[in-house]
Every structure is written in structure tokens, then in C-alpha cells.
Amino acid sequence: MSIWSDMTTIVSATLSGDINFKVVKAYRSDGAWFVFGPLTLFGAIVFYYREKLAIRFEGRLGKATTKYTHPLIAIFLALALTAAFWDQFADLLKSITGDNHRLILIGVPILLILLERTPERTIVVYSYIVMAAIIFIGVIQRFGFNAQVPWSTTIPPLLFMVMAWYGATLNIRLRTHLSFSEFRTKLGRRGQLFWLTFDNFLWLVFCVIVVTTTARATVNTYDNFAIVLGTDNVMRWWFMFTMPLCFILLATRAIENVLEDFGKFRNGDPMIEQAVIGGDT
């Protein structure tokens, strides 16, 4: 197949959800680079303007958006955890929502996260909380009641994967991840600008590579109907799908860093400042 044919197959099949072996082969072809390379950059621009809208919305509120979103997210995730461990409560939610309880309990927090200026911070925090809660409840079940839900040892590693990569994305923006600031501060302003720009260029290239390769892994998992071990209907691609999104967001952070660096260079501000892990962007 030609590259153009593979590109057409990837786009049309992905939008329609009709994934088969032919589509998986197209994802493995060189045409995937010509789809996901531009998609990474386009998605980064979309996320960039999403953040601008979130900042504007936060300014109108006069407070951090998280003051409103975090309590709601905590409630929905607490309900989701309760339903996961308590079948009777899950059946009640099914009857109330028409078997759409999973979509509501997970979908609403995702929509709320999109209203925030730095969604990756919230993703990291709540991934850690949910992961810790599952492990804690699993330990109590195992040693206190001699029983344990089988997925309590398979879901946490997937959540840890999500937490780690989104945490790296946040720290790219904070300049605390692979910044090498000890060496860069000894250079002149032009040298600092060059290497900071070069860093972010490498991050963009890295994002294109990871988005393409993880998209291949995601569609392969989807085609194989792979489920999370210990579950009956939790698909593994649901977690894999977060990785391309994560690195599209990382590309956004790289673009923001470049714009910020050139602004500092023009204004005569310090190019490299002391950064703190988990600080404000």
C-alpha cells in the first residue's frame, strides 16, 4: 500500500471506529508518521488555546478553577471507587443512570479537568489518590477478610503509568525535568536561549515519536480486545489512549516554554530561574 493510502485508512478507520487487521497494518506503516506528526503539532496548538481559555475563565471567576472542580472530581471518583468495590451500590447506579454510570463517573471529572489551567497536576494527584485507595482497600480485604478483588493488583500499575507521564509533562513546564540548569546558568544569554530552544525542539521531536508509537500500541490493543487482567469488561486501551494525549500536551508545554524564553530574551529578564518541583506554572 502507498503512504497516502495508509494515511487515508488510518484517518477514516479511526474516525469510524472500524478497526481491523488492515488498519493495524496501516498504523505500523510509514504513513502513520505523516498522520501523527502533524496531529501532534495541531493538538498541541489546540491545547495551547484551551489553556488560554481556561486562564481567561479563571480570571472571570476571580479564584483558581480548582477550588470548584476538585471537590466535584473527588465526589465522582469516590462514587466510582465505591461502585467498584460494592456491587450493590454499582447496581443502584446502573438503575439510576440506565447503565451509563461508568461514563458519567469518569466522563464528568475529565470534563472538569479540561476547565483547569494545568490539568496534568490534577491528573497526577487523583491518579495517586485512587491508586493508593485501591491498594489500601485491597490489603484490608486480603489480610482482614481473606478476600480480594482480582483487579486490585492490575489497575494500580496502569494508574502509576498515567501519573508518571503526566507528572513529567507538568515538570517540563516547570523546568524541573532534565533542565541541566547548573550548566546553562554559566552561559551567556544567547547561549542559554539556544540550548533552551534546542531542548524544547528535542521534546517536540520526542513527542511526535511517542504519539506515533503509542497510537500503534493503542490500536493494536483495541484490535485484540485486550482487557485489564482481573476484570471482565475494563479495556486496556482505555489506559493506553491516555499516552498519546499526554505527549500532545507535553508538546504544548514545549511550545509554551519556547514562547516564554523568547519573551524573556527580548525583555532582558533572567533566562533561567530557580524552579521547584510541584510549584506554580
ZADO-1210 file (C-alpha; in nm, 4 decimals, padded with zeros to 6 digits):
<atoms>
<atom x="00.0000" y="00.0000" z="00.0000" code="MET" pos="1"/>
<atom x="00.1109" y="00.3565" z="-00.0662" code="SER" pos="2"/>
<atom x="00.1763" y="00.6067" z="00.2085" code="ILE" pos="3"/>
<atom x="-00.1259" y="00.8117" z="00.1020" code="TRP" pos="4"/>
<atom x="-00.3487" y="00.5028" z="00.1107" code="SER" pos="5"/>
<atom x="-00.2203" y="00.4124" z="00.4573" code="ASP" pos="6"/>
<atom x="-00.2838" y="00.7673" z="00.5795" code="MET" pos="7"/>
<atom x="-00.6393" y="00.7581" z="00.4434" code="THR" pos="8"/>
<atom x="-00.7017" y="00.4200" z="00.6063" code="THR" pos="9"/>
<atom x="-00.5723" y="00.5421" z="00.9438" code="ILE" pos="10"/>
<atom x="-00.7850" y="00.8568" z="00.9467" code="VAL" pos="11"/>
<atom x="-01.1078" y="00.7071" z="00.8110" code="SER" pos="12"/>
<atom x="-01.0945" y="00.3893" z="01.0213" code="ALA" pos="13"/>
<atom x="-01.0070" y="00.5754" z="01.3398" code="THR" pos="14"/>
<atom x="-01.2906" y="00.8238" z="01.2979" code="LEU" pos="15"/>
<atom x="-01.5398" y="00.5476" z="01.2211" code="SER" pos="16"/>
<atom x="-01.4110" y="00.3107" z="01.4903" code="GLY" pos="17"/>
<atom x="-01.3871" y="00.0278" z="01.2357" code="ASP" pos="18"/>
<atom x="-01.0518" y="-00.1159" z="01.3443" code="ILE" pos="19"/>
<atom x="-00.9324" y="-00.4404" z="01.1874" code="ASN" pos="20"/>
<atom x="-00.6048" y="-00.6064" z="01.0952" code="PHE" pos="21"/>
<atom x="-00.5737" y="-00.3980" z="00.7787" code="LYS" pos="22"/>
<atom x="-00.5960" y="-00.0814" z="00.9861" code="VAL" pos="23"/>
<atom x="-00.3400" y="-00.2120" z="01.2356" code="VAL" pos="24"/>
<atom x="-00.1011" y="-00.2750" z="00.9440" code="LYS" pos="25"/>
<atom x="-00.1592" y="00.0816" z="00.8243" code="ALA" pos="26"/>
<atom x="-00.0713" y="00.2105" z="01.1711" code="TYR" pos="27"/>
<atom x="00.2576" y="00.0184" z="01.1502" code="ARG" pos="28"/>
<atom x="00.3446" y="00.1728" z="00.8132" code="SER" pos="29"/>
<atom x="00.5392" y="00.4912" z="00.7406" code="ASP" pos="30"/>
<atom x="00.2096" y="00.6634" z="00.6700" code="GLY" pos="31"/>
<atom x="00.1453" y="00.6776" z="01.0454" code="ALA" pos="32"/>
<atom x="00.4267" y="00.9317" z="01.0826" code="TRP" pos="33"/>
<atom x="00.2612" y="01.1613" z="00.8302" code="PHE" pos="34"/>
<atom x="-00.0652" y="01.1411" z="01.0251" code="VAL" pos="35"/>
<atom x="00.0509" y="01.1657" z="01.3834" code="PHE" pos="36"/>
<atom x="00.3352" y="01.4109" z="01.3260" code="GLY" pos="37"/>
<atom x="00.1019" y="01.6931" z="01.2117" code="PRO" pos="38"/>
<atom x="-00.1628" y="01.5707" z="01.4571" code="LEU" pos="39"/>
<atom x="00.0805" y="01.6148" z="01.7464" code="THR" pos="40"/>
<atom x="00.1553" y="01.9737" z="01.6479" code="LEU" pos="41"/>
<atom x="-00.2082" y="02.0544" z="01.5710" code="PHE" pos="42"/>
<atom x="-00.3196" y="01.9008" z="01.9018" code="GLY" pos="43"/>
<atom x="-00.0515" y="02.0995" z="02.0840" code="ALA" pos="44"/>
<atom x="-00.1897" y="02.4228" z="01.9386" code="ILE" pos="45"/>
<atom x="-00.5455" y="02.3223" z="02.0352" code="VAL" pos="46"/>
<atom x="-00.4327" y="02.2504" z="02.3925" code="PHE" pos="47"/>
<atom x="-00.2444" y="02.5816" z="02.3952" code="TYR" pos="48"/>
<atom x="-00.5591" y="02.7808" z="02.3200" code="TYR" pos="49"/>
<atom x="-00.7594" y="02.5611" z="02.5579" code="ARG" pos="50"/>
<atom x="-00.5262" y="02.6785" z="02.8327" code="GLU" pos="51"/>
<atom x="-00.5699" y="03.0406" z="02.7272" code="LYS" pos="52"/>
<atom x="-00.9471" y="02.9992" z="02.7581" code="LEU" pos="53"/>
<atom x="-00.9016" y="02.8297" z="03.0972" code="ALA" pos="54"/>
<atom x="-00.6881" y="03.1204" z="03.2193" code="ILE" pos="55"/>
<atom x="-00.9496" y="03.3688" z="03.0987" code="ARG" pos="56"/>
<atom x="-01.2258" y="03.1682" z="03.2683" code="PHE" pos="57"/>
<atom x="-01.0236" y="03.1597" z="03.5892" code="GLU" pos="58"/>
<atom x="-00.9792" y="03.5363" z="03.5707" code="GLY" pos="59"/>
<atom x="-01.3544" y="03.5871" z="03.5476" code="ARG" pos="60"/>
<atom x="-01.4093" y="03.3606" z="03.8476" code="LEU" pos="61"/>
<atom x="-01.1539" y="03.5558" z="04.0467" code="GLY" pos="62"/>
<atom x="-01.0310" y="03.2301" z="04.2003" code="LYS" pos="63"/>
<atom x="-00.8444" y="02.9217" z="04.0931" code="ALA" pos="64"/>
<atom x="-01.0765" y="02.6920" z="03.8977" code="THR" pos="65"/>
<atom x="-00.9554" y="02.4014" z="04.1096" code="THR" pos="66"/>
<atom x="-01.1440" y="02.5403" z="04.4104" code="LYS" pos="67"/>
<atom x="-01.4628" y="02.4415" z="04.2306" code="TYR" pos="68"/>
<atom x="-01.3527" y="02.1435" z="04.0225" code="THR" pos="69"/>
<atom x="-01.1551" y="01.9489" z="04.2833" code="HIS" pos="70"/>
<atom x="-01.4444" y="01.8895" z="04.5263" code="PRO" pos="71"/>
<atom x="-01.6663" y="01.7695" z="04.2410" code="LEU" pos="72"/>
<atom x="-01.3935" y="01.5468" z="04.0991" code="ILE" pos="73"/>
<atom x="-01.3334" y="01.3978" z="04.4445" code="ALA" pos="74"/>
<atom x="-01.7052" y="01.3198" z="04.4846" code="ILE" pos="75"/>
<atom x="-01.7350" y="01.1487" z="04.1456" code="PHE" pos="76"/>
<atom x="-01.4182" y="00.9443" z="04.1950" code="LEU" pos="77"/>
<atom x="-01.5308" y="00.8437" z="04.5447" code="ALA" pos="78"/>
<atom x="-01.8593" y="00.7216" z="04.3959" code="LEU" pos="79"/>
<atom x="-01.6678" y="00.5344" z="04.1263" code="ALA" pos="80"/>
<atom x="-01.4458" y="00.3614" z="04.3843" code="LEU" pos="81"/>
<atom x="-01.7483" y="00.2722" z="04.5971" code="THR" pos="82"/>
<atom x="-01.9221" y="00.1203" z="04.2958" code="ALA" pos="83"/>
<atom x="-01.6079" y="-00.0722" z="04.2032" code="ALA" pos="84"/>
<atom x="-01.5816" y="-00.2407" z="04.5431" code="PHE" pos="85"/>
<atom x="-01.9531" y="-00.2621" z="04.6313" code="TRP" pos="86"/>
<atom x="-02.1655" y="-00.4455" z="04.3749" code="ASP" pos="87"/>
<atom x="-02.4996" y="-00.3457" z="04.5291" code="GLN" pos="88"/>
<atom x="-02.4092" y="00.0218" z="04.5011" code="PHE" pos="89"/>
<atom x="-02.2983" y="-00.0331" z="04.1402" code="ALA" pos="90"/>
<atom x="-02.6348" y="-00.1959" z="04.0619" code="ASP" pos="91"/>
<atom x="-02.8125" y="00.1035" z="04.2148" code="LEU" pos="92"/>
<atom x="-02.6145" y="00.3433" z="03.9971" code="LEU" pos="93"/>
<atom x="-02.6885" y="00.1294" z="03.6914" code="LYS" pos="94"/>
<atom x="-03.0613" y="00.1525" z="03.7539" code="SER" pos="95"/>
<atom x="-03.0443" y="00.5289" z="03.8099" code="ILE" pos="96"/>
<atom x="-02.8249" y="00.6117" z="03.5110" code="THR" pos="97"/>
<atom x="-02.9503" y="00.3492" z="03.2684" code="GLY" pos="98"/>
<atom x="-02.6225" y="00.1548" z="03.2761" code="ASP" pos="99"/>
<atom x="-02.4268" y="00.4718" z="03.1957" code="ASN" pos="100"/>
<atom x="-02.2726" y="00.5066" z="03.5406" code="HIS" pos="101"/>
<atom x="-01.9150" y="00.4457" z="03.4217" code="ARG" pos="102"/>
<atom x="-01.9412" y="00.7078" z="03.1509" code="LEU" pos="103"/>
<atom x="-02.0810" y="00.9623" z="03.3982" code="ILE" pos="104"/>
<atom x="-01.8474" y="00.8877" z="03.6895" code="LEU" pos="105"/>
<atom x="-01.5359" y="00.9081" z="03.4708" code="ILE" pos="106"/>
<atom x="-01.6559" y="01.1456" z="03.1990" code="GLY" pos="107"/>
<atom x="-01.7618" y="01.4289" z="03.4312" code="VAL" pos="108"/>
<atom x="-01.4190" y="01.4515" z="03.6049" code="PRO" pos="109"/>
<atom x="-01.2498" y="01.4588" z="03.2623" code="ILE" pos="110"/>
<atom x="-01.4695" y="01.7498" z="03.1507" code="LEU" pos="111"/>
<atom x="-01.3985" y="01.9319" z="03.4770" code="LEU" pos="112"/>
<atom x="-01.0232" y="01.8799" z="03.4344" code="ILE" pos="113"/>
<atom x="-01.0396" y="02.0481" z="03.0939" code="LEU" pos="114"/>
<atom x="-01.1567" y="02.3672" z="03.2663" code="LEU" pos="115"/>
<atom x="-00.8331" y="02.3864" z="03.4658" code="GLU" pos="116"/>
<atom x="-00.5185" y="02.5740" z="03.3705" code="ARG" pos="117"/>
<atom x="-00.2871" y="02.2791" z="03.4375" code="THR" pos="118"/>
<atom x="-00.4921" y="01.9589" z="03.4023" code="PRO" pos="119"/>
<atom x="-00.1869" y="01.7359" z="03.4405" code="GLU" pos="120"/>
<atom x="-00.1471" y="01.8459" z="03.8036" code="ARG" pos="121"/>
<atom x="-00.4981" y="01.7228" z="03.8846" code="THR" pos="122"/>
<atom x="-00.4439" y="01.4010" z="03.6887" code="ILE" pos="123"/>
<atom x="-00.1288" y="01.3268" z="03.8885" code="VAL" pos="124"/>
<atom x="-00.2908" y="01.3992" z="04.2254" code="VAL" pos="125"/>
<atom x="-00.6057" y="01.1954" z="04.1714" code="TYR" pos="126"/>
<atom x="-00.4257" y="00.9099" z="03.9958" code="SER" pos="127"/>
<atom x="-00.2112" y="00.8790" z="04.3065" code="TYR" pos="128"/>
<atom x="-00.5100" y="00.9018" z="04.5423" code="ILE" pos="129"/>
<atom x="-00.7129" y="00.6406" z="04.3529" code="VAL" pos="130"/>
<atom x="-00.4104" y="00.4126" z="04.3195" code="MET" pos="131"/>
<atom x="-00.3345" y="00.4378" z="04.6901" code="ALA" pos="132"/>
<atom x="-00.7005" y="00.3816" z="04.7833" code="ALA" pos="133"/>
<atom x="-00.7219" y="00.0657" z="04.5706" code="ILE" pos="134"/>
<atom x="-00.4052" y="-00.0767" z="04.7233" code="ILE" pos="135"/>
<atom x="-00.5143" y="00.0165" z="05.0771" code="PHE" pos="136"/>
<atom x="-00.8586" y="-00.1419" z="05.0405" code="ILE" pos="137"/>
<atom x="-00.7044" y="-00.4462" z="04.8721" code="GLY" pos="138"/>
<atom x="-00.4668" y="-00.5011" z="05.1632" code="VAL" pos="139"/>
<atom x="-00.7508" y="-00.4750" z="05.4161" code="ILE" pos="140"/>
<atom x="-00.9598" y="-00.7209" z="05.2139" code="GLN" pos="141"/>
<atom x="-00.6765" y="-00.9682" z="05.1831" code="ARG" pos="142"/>
<atom x="-00.5479" y="-00.9726" z="05.5401" code="PHE" pos="143"/>
<atom x="-00.8669" y="-00.8719" z="05.7211" code="GLY" pos="144"/>
<atom x="-01.1330" y="-01.0662" z="05.5323" code="PHE" pos="145"/>
<atom x="-00.9246" y="-01.3225" z="05.3423" code="ASN" pos="146"/>
<atom x="-01.0706" y="-01.1966" z="05.0143" code="ALA" pos="147"/>
<atom x="-00.9527" y="-00.9587" z="04.7458" code="GLN" pos="148"/>
<atom x="-01.0828" y="-00.8226" z="04.4175" code="VAL" pos="149"/>
<atom x="-00.8527" y="-00.9575" z="04.1431" code="PRO" pos="150"/>
<atom x="-00.8023" y="-00.6236" z="03.9685" code="TRP" pos="151"/>
<atom x="-00.6629" y="-00.4514" z="04.2776" code="SER" pos="152"/>
<atom x="-00.3120" y="-00.5563" z="04.1672" code="THR" pos="153"/>
<atom x="-00.3503" y="-00.4746" z="03.7958" code="THR" pos="154"/>
<atom x="-00.5232" y="-00.1350" z="03.7896" code="ILE" pos="155"/>
<atom x="-00.2685" y="00.0452" z="04.0167" code="PRO" pos="156"/>
<atom x="00.0294" y="-00.0138" z="03.7810" code="PRO" pos="157"/>
<atom x="-00.1708" y="00.1381" z="03.4958" code="LEU" pos="158"/>
<atom x="-00.2590" y="00.4382" z="03.7120" code="LEU" pos="159"/>
<atom x="00.1066" y="00.4720" z="03.8080" code="PHE" pos="160"/>
<atom x="00.1931" y="00.4849" z="03.4374" code="MET" pos="161"/>
<atom x="-00.0572" y="00.7676" z="03.3889" code="VAL" pos="162"/>
<atom x="00.0688" y="00.9511" z="03.6971" code="MET" pos="163"/>
<atom x="00.4350" y="00.9245" z="03.5928" code="ALA" pos="164"/>
<atom x="00.3977" y="01.0560" z="03.2395" code="TRP" pos="165"/>
<atom x="00.1595" y="01.3404" z="03.3235" code="TYR" pos="166"/>
<atom x="00.3880" y="01.4315" z="03.6137" code="GLY" pos="167"/>
<atom x="00.6774" y="01.4517" z="03.3676" code="ALA" pos="168"/>
<atom x="00.4660" y="01.6747" z="03.1429" code="THR" pos="169"/>
<atom x="00.3974" y="01.9135" z="03.4294" code="LEU" pos="170"/>
<atom x="00.7645" y="01.9277" z="03.5250" code="ASN" pos="171"/>
<atom x="00.8647" y="02.0031" z="03.1665" code="ILE" pos="172"/>
<atom x="00.6590" y="02.3196" z="03.2016" code="ARG" pos="173"/>
<atom x="00.8092" y="02.3913" z="03.5440" code="LEU" pos="174"/>
<atom x="01.1644" y="02.3409" z="03.4050" code="ARG" pos="175"/>
<atom x="01.2425" y="02.0789" z="03.6697" code="THR" pos="176"/>
<atom x="01.2679" y="01.7762" z="03.4376" code="HIS" pos="177"/>
<atom x="01.6050" y="01.7305" z="03.2614" code="LEU" pos="178"/>
<atom x="01.6737" y="02.1051" z="03.2739" code="SER" pos="179"/>
<atom x="02.0545" y="02.0943" z="03.3376" code="PHE" pos="180"/>
<atom x="02.0274" y="02.4463" z="03.4801" code="SER" pos="181"/>
<atom x="02.3595" y="02.4141" z="03.6684" code="GLU" pos="182"/>
<atom x="02.5429" y="02.4209" z="03.3337" code="PHE" pos="183"/>
<atom x="02.3148" y="02.6595" z="03.1485" code="ARG" pos="184"/>
<atom x="02.3488" y="02.9396" z="03.4061" code="THR" pos="185"/>
<atom x="02.7204" y="02.9683" z="03.3253" code="LYS" pos="186"/>
<atom x="02.6470" y="03.0567" z="02.9632" code="LEU" pos="187"/>
<atom x="02.5638" y="03.3953" z="02.8141" code="GLY" pos="188"/>
<atom x="02.2082" y="03.4950" z="02.7295" code="ARG" pos="189"/>
<atom x="02.2357" y="03.3855" z="02.3653" code="ARG" pos="190"/>
<atom x="02.3852" y="03.0538" z="02.4670" code="GLY" pos="191"/>
<atom x="02.1092" y="02.9997" z="02.7201" code="GLN" pos="192"/>
<atom x="01.8419" y="03.0822" z="02.4620" code="LEU" pos="193"/>
<atom x="01.9989" y="02.8451" z="02.2097" code="PHE" pos="194"/>
<atom x="02.0135" y="02.5478" z="02.4437" code="TRP" pos="195"/>
<atom x="01.6702" y="02.6109" z="02.5939" code="LEU" pos="196"/>
<atom x="01.5238" y="02.6257" z="02.2428" code="THR" pos="197"/>
<atom x="01.7173" y="02.3159" z="02.1429" code="PHE" pos="198"/>
<atom x="01.5779" y="02.1323" z="02.4484" code="ASP" pos="199"/>
<atom x="01.2225" y="02.2122" z="02.3522" code="ASN" pos="200"/>
<atom x="01.2843" y="02.1219" z="01.9883" code="PHE" pos="201"/>
<atom x="01.4031" y="01.7795" z="02.1067" code="LEU" pos="202"/>
<atom x="01.0923" y="01.7481" z="02.3237" code="TRP" pos="203"/>
<atom x="00.8735" y="01.8174" z="02.0190" code="LEU" pos="204"/>
<atom x="01.0550" y="01.5503" z="01.8168" code="VAL" pos="205"/>
<atom x="01.0263" y="01.3113" z="02.1101" code="PHE" pos="206"/>
<atom x="00.6527" y="01.3838" z="02.1341" code="CYS" pos="207"/>
<atom x="00.5967" y="01.3014" z="01.7672" code="VAL" pos="208"/>
<atom x="00.7813" y="00.9712" z="01.8120" code="ILE" pos="209"/>
<atom x="00.5914" y="00.8738" z="02.1266" code="VAL" pos="210"/>
<atom x="00.2499" y="00.9799" z="01.9975" code="VAL" pos="211"/>
<atom x="00.3002" y="00.7705" z="01.6839" code="THR" pos="212"/>
<atom x="00.4339" y="00.4625" z="01.8607" code="THR" pos="213"/>
<atom x="00.1815" y="00.4689" z="02.1452" code="THR" pos="214"/>
<atom x="-00.1009" y="00.5177" z="01.8939" code="ALA" pos="215"/>
<atom x="00.0183" y="00.1982" z="01.7272" code="ARG" pos="216"/>
<atom x="00.0224" y="00.0169" z="02.0605" code="ALA" pos="217"/>
<atom x="-00.3216" y="00.1527" z="02.1488" code="THR" pos="218"/>
<atom x="-00.4886" y="00.0444" z="01.8248" code="VAL" pos="219"/>
<atom x="-00.3223" y="-00.2968" z="01.8482" code="ASN" pos="220"/>
<atom x="-00.4608" y="-00.3383" z="02.1995" code="THR" pos="221"/>
<atom x="-00.8032" y="-00.2259" z="02.0765" code="TYR" pos="222"/>
<atom x="-00.7979" y="-00.4724" z="01.7872" code="ASP" pos="223"/>
<atom x="-00.7034" y="-00.7603" z="02.0186" code="ASN" pos="224"/>
<atom x="-00.9868" y="-00.6755" z="02.2616" code="PHE" pos="225"/>
<atom x="-00.7319" y="-00.6845" z="02.5439" code="ALA" pos="226"/>
<atom x="-00.8897" y="-00.6441" z="02.8855" code="ILE" pos="227"/>
<atom x="-00.7202" y="-00.5482" z="03.2091" code="VAL" pos="228"/>
<atom x="-00.6279" y="-00.8649" z="03.3942" code="LEU" pos="229"/>
<atom x="-00.8694" y="-00.9430" z="03.6753" code="GLY" pos="230"/>
<atom x="-01.1617" y="-00.7651" z="03.5101" code="THR" pos="231"/>
<atom x="-01.4400" y="-00.8714" z="03.2756" code="ASP" pos="232"/>
<atom x="-01.5004" y="-00.5571" z="03.0706" code="ASN" pos="233"/>
<atom x="-01.2350" y="-00.2937" z="03.1515" code="VAL" pos="234"/>
<atom x="-01.0406" y="-00.2499" z="02.8287" code="MET" pos="235"/>
<atom x="-00.6664" y="-00.1940" z="02.8380" code="ARG" pos="236"/>
<atom x="-00.6781" y="00.0572" z="02.5531" code="TRP" pos="237"/>
<atom x="-00.8674" y="00.2980" z="02.7780" code="TRP" pos="238"/>
<atom x="-00.5439" y="00.3469" z="02.9709" code="PHE" pos="239"/>
<atom x="-00.3180" y="00.3276" z="02.6648" code="MET" pos="240"/>
<atom x="-00.5179" y="00.6060" z="02.4995" code="PHE" pos="241"/>
<atom x="-00.4036" y="00.8499" z="02.7687" code="THR" pos="242"/>
<atom x="-00.0425" y="00.8260" z="02.6487" code="MET" pos="243"/>
<atom x="-00.0795" y="00.9940" z="02.3061" code="PRO" pos="244"/>
<atom x="-00.2873" y="01.2653" z="02.4721" code="LEU" pos="245"/>
<atom x="-00.0200" y="01.3088" z="02.7372" code="CYS" pos="246"/>
<atom x="00.2560" y="01.3688" z="02.4835" code="PHE" pos="247"/>
<atom x="00.0417" y="01.6021" z="02.2759" code="ILE" pos="248"/>
<atom x="00.0035" y="01.8026" z="02.5969" code="LEU" pos="249"/>
<atom x="00.3793" y="01.7778" z="02.6514" code="LEU" pos="250"/>
<atom x="00.4284" y="01.9275" z="02.3047" code="ALA" pos="251"/>
<atom x="00.2085" y="02.2162" z="02.4177" code="THR" pos="252"/>
<atom x="00.4335" y="02.2707" z="02.7197" code="ARG" pos="253"/>
<atom x="00.7400" y="02.2730" z="02.4954" code="ALA" pos="254"/>
<atom x="00.5822" y="02.5379" z="02.2706" code="ILE" pos="255"/>
<atom x="00.4875" y="02.7453" z="02.5760" code="GLU" pos="256"/>
<atom x="00.8445" y="02.7244" z="02.7031" code="ASN" pos="257"/>
<atom x="00.9822" y="02.8465" z="02.3694" code="VAL" pos="258"/>
<atom x="00.7448" y="03.1437" z="02.3630" code="LEU" pos="259"/>
<atom x="00.8300" y="03.2254" z="02.7237" code="GLU" pos="260"/>
<atom x="01.2053" y="03.2030" z="02.6590" code="ASP" pos="261"/>
<atom x="01.1957" y="03.4390" z="02.3600" code="PHE" pos="262"/>
<atom x="00.9820" y="03.6816" z="02.5613" code="GLY" pos="263"/>
<atom x="01.2377" y="03.6816" z="02.8440" code="LYS" pos="264"/>
<atom x="01.5213" y="03.7294" z="02.5949" code="PHE" pos="265"/>
<atom x="01.3537" y="04.0331" z="02.4360" code="ARG" pos="266"/>
<atom x="01.2634" y="04.1892" z="02.7719" code="ASN" pos="267"/>
<atom x="01.6042" y="04.1335" z="02.9294" code="GLY" pos="268"/>
<atom x="01.4629" y="03.9104" z="03.2047" code="ASP" pos="269"/>
<atom x="01.6650" y="03.6244" z="03.3550" code="PRO" pos="270"/>
<atom x="01.6519" y="03.3283" z="03.1189" code="MET" pos="271"/>
<atom x="01.6924" y="03.0577" z="03.3820" code="ILE" pos="272"/>
<atom x="01.5276" y="03.0849" z="03.7230" code="GLU" pos="273"/>
<atom x="01.5207" y="02.8579" z="04.0227" code="GLN" pos="274"/>
<atom x="01.2415" y="02.6043" z="03.9719" code="ALA" pos="275"/>
<atom x="01.0591" y="02.3975" z="04.2326" code="VAL" pos="276"/>
<atom x="00.9039" y="02.0583" z="04.1647" code="ILE" pos="277"/>
<atom x="00.5283" y="02.0915" z="04.2053" code="GLY" pos="278"/>
<atom x="00.5426" y="02.4724" z="04.2020" code="GLY" pos="279"/>
<atom x="00.3164" y="02.7068" z="04.0079" code="ASP" pos="280"/>
<atom x="00.3481" y="02.7433" z="03.6319" code="THR" pos="281"/>
</atoms>
